[in-house]
Amino acid sequence: MAGRPRSSPDGPKLPTSREAIRQLCIENLLELPGEHIFFKDREGHFILVSRGFLEDQAPGLSAAEVIGKTDFDFFGEQHAQAAFEDEQRIIRTGQPMIGKIERETHRDREDCWVLTTKFPLRSREGETIGVFGISRDVTAQVVAEQALTFQSLHDSVTGLVNRIALRDRLSQALTALDRRPGRIALLFIDLDNYKVINDSFGHDIGDKVLCEVGRRLTAVSRRADTVARLGGDEFVMICTDLHDDDDPRLVGDRVVRAVAHPFVEGGFDLTVTASAGIVVTDDPNADPGQLLRDADAAMYGAKVAGKNRFEVFSPSLRSEAAASLVLESELRQALDASQLFLLYQPLFSIEDRTLRGVEALVRWRHPTRGVILPDAFIHLAEERGLIGRIDNFVLDEACRQLAEWLTQDGWPDDFTIAVNLSGRELVDPGFTEVVAKILARHDLEPSRLCLEIAETTLNGDAGGVEQTLAALSAYGVRLAIDDFGTGYSTLAHLRRLRVDVLKIDRSFIERIGRSTRDSEIINAITMMSHALGMLVVGEGIETTGQSDELASIDCDQVQGFLFARPLPAEAITEFRDGGTPHPA
């Protein structure tokens, strides 16, 4: 039962004199392990130290060997000087120093962190005759706190500073313009088609790509610059102390070139490009958030202009960025409100001008702007993650319409409908199953569907896209390479892929008859394709001269305004029975 303490007549007894008790307490205190207790005179010489001090700070020495020495005999010059100045201030002011965390440097071992408290040492008359204190090693605690701080301010994948630290450093850079006039540049950097790499090769490879991009950006930056990762595939660089008018453009060019340099990862040759937006300011009162938005707007301008480039911000880009946000919101509403619809551009046999198929082309019936062509919204859909919904709509609606046509008599046995695919669908390992379900829902043979892939979609990818295309081909779906001749690894793709149709890009068609070189190229493409068992389609035919030239080199099919513009479904039946096409 708890109660008041009672004396024990048979137990050990305290000394009887106050002086002896004080001496006993001091001796016990000085014997504590791990506690660095010390007493010094006014000049910093040790006059008494604890066992813990000897074990940690002066291993191998006795107390007698330490007495009379100073911190300069045991610690690094900088730490010893700082400790001496602290003690002189305590002696001068009579005020203690409580709980100072400081880096303790040693001459013969690794540095550590200690928590130190010091008080003035007074004589019985109250005169300050030195200092005394106690310190303990808190290295583990400090390292843990530093790790937490680092994690809170740095990206876990790349090790670059994160959004929180970026905003702080940008604010500091702007404040510095008050003290030292100059300019700073902010670069907003976004990787082009990074999602394709991530989906094709997996997140491990994707993370390695991000780390490599971070290293490259750091390599082209200066020591005073800041490179940060905002998240996803977005990076930001702050360049301070700029004076030459060309500096920001030079930095932008170095950034784009550095990112685009090929590298090998996971056994694959990968080429990643980036689009960058640059904003420059000399205003110390500029709003950091607005600068980021302006740089983002310039980056989006670089995307629209073709990617793998940089743009310098101008006020017009701000209005364009605002307009793109409005358009994105309206496009989301359009998908929910079924405002998208399809037109169909006929494909004809070049030999007898009979209808052999159609290509499904998406349009947007905007409630106030009228019909919007895909060039105005497909790029936005790709950037904002909406392209998947559009692709699925086009594929399903095209198959539905084809099934409806085939319920009528008179359609050619090999009549096909072509649908363009984005890179996003091709890196989805479940896309073949999606196609199979749509074909089954509309009771269509796989060979009736031709999926068109832009050649540029294949560039830089050796994994996911080709696996999906191989699965689609094995299922029986026809495959076409669109815009043939615009990529840079054409023959390699034809060797690896089982392609049924080759569509010659309109840039060649436009010059046919005017450029002997282009005519020779198209002739060679046609012969090569026929040798591989592929049909050749000329697209964008606008003149009879172009049509005759293609016929002379045995091109198989043609499409273009010379024969028919994209038409609504009910107009396609005009050509169903082999009717002669006519200019639109």
Buried (B, 14 or more C-beta within 10 A) or exposed (E): EEEEEEEEEEEEEEEEEEEEEEEEEBEEEBEBEEBBBBBBBEEBBBBBBBBBBBBBBBEEBEBEEBEEBBBBEBBBEEBBEBBBEBBBBBBEEEEEBEEBEBBBBEEEEEEBBBBBBBBBBEEEEEEBBBBBBBBBBBBEEBEEEEEEEEEEBBBEBBEBBBBEBBBBBBEEBBEBBEEEEEBBBBBBBBBBBBBBBBBBBEEEBBBBBBBBBBBBBBEBBEEEBBBBBBEEBBBBBBBBBBEEEEBBBEBBBBBBEBBBEEBEBEEBEBBBBBBBBBBBBEEBEBEBEEBBBBBBBBBBBBBBEEBBBBBBBBEEBBEBBEEBEEBBEBBBEBBEEEBBBBBBBBBBBBEEBBBBBBBBBBBBBBEEEEEBEBEEBBBBBBBBEBBBBBBBBBBBBBBBBBBEBBEEEEBBEEBBBBBBBBBBBBBBEEBBEBBBEBBEEBEBEBEBBBBBBBBBBBBBBBBBBBBBBBBBBEBEBBBBBBBBBBBEEBEEBBEBBBBBBBBBBBEBBBBBBEEEEBBEBBBEBBEBBBEEEBBBBBBBBBBEEBBEBBEEBBBBBBBBBBBBEBBEBEBBBBBBEEEEBEEE
